[in-house]
Amino acid sequence: RLIVGALRLLAPSNRFMPLAAYADGSTPVATLAPPTEYVTEAPREVGAAPQMQTGEMPAMMARLFQSAEVHPLSSAIVTSDRITVPPHYVGRSDLLITDGRFLLGQGDGMGSVLCPSPVRADQGIMVFGAGVTNWYHWLIEILPAAFLAESLSAEFDGFPLLVPEASQTLETFRASLALFSPGRPVVPLAPDRPAKVEQLIHIDAVTSGPMNLAAGIWPVPADYSQNGDVLARYRAAILDRLSITETPPTRRIFLARGNDRRNYNQAELIEVASDYGFEAVYPEQLSFREQVAVFASAEVVAGPSGAAFANMLFCQKNTRGLTWLLPHYSGFCAYSNLANVVGMELGYLFVTPHTEIKSSFDAYSAAYTLERDRFEAALRALLPGGAARD
């Protein structure tokens, strides 16, 4: 207490407060989805048997916070006496959701937030969180809140959608949000300061899994879950509002990257894949509608594990996929779970990084090589008849 008191005097913009789950700092105002069973599957190596666990996802709630301070790049919601975060981070020193802007630290049941003078808003619905500028986190974890907000009662009709400023400047983010914002104002929040919202609605996430992990800790299947029923309804709504009709899929897609964040022998693998009828697709060069249409028409999808694979949400049942990631992530279930929701068969290869990996932060930019022969053998095992196309 003495240390916390001294820090408050020396750094008044920093607050050191207990960490709690969202439910502990809010009032439930609506049940938006009932509890449901889920299946979690660890990444399945090509040719291996599935390893599945089951559990129950709790009911998805809309929760009302009073006088809450938030930041558009953070999942933390600060009330008068606590910092609230997604429930699986409470009591878990191994799981991290610090964002470097607002929630600066967490541990031993306490958190540190930076709260300089905030902008103010009367009310709003939270459509942002940690990782919001990453396509996977936006499409799968955050944007579903705007979809579920359509089910709120009439008393909340005047609540605008509070979104990060970036969602209005990036075309795919803006176009996807537009599907769920007609009739409701959209208020962008700038990343340079937090906001204090007198009445804030937070909607439970449709998936659960760690954002980051402490050094030396790696994902395990028990930390992942999802509400497949809500994801299926969300998927159907997007296809319907984009007027995309599913037809028998025929395209073979190689998901290429236009950056070298995780450098690997992409050109060599594209050359191999092209012999089997694959076309290289750069999702970041496509509009949102084009991305949805490409995945909905895909017979097979191959590429490195990464945010573009969030679009597998739009694949059809029995679409086949091949991806690869570091062996440290043999328990990373975000994409294998999503594949199960849509009925996609997704196989994995594990690749060795060029340098030592000590944390999830190192892994984010790790370079590696996927051997040509190994990739080709996996492709052949995946394709009908295992033969190249003429």
Summary of the structure (lengths in Angstrom):
residues: 390
radius of gyration: 21.4
end to end distance: 72.6
largest distance: 74.5
contacts: 1274
relative contact order: 0.14
helix: 31%
strand: 30%
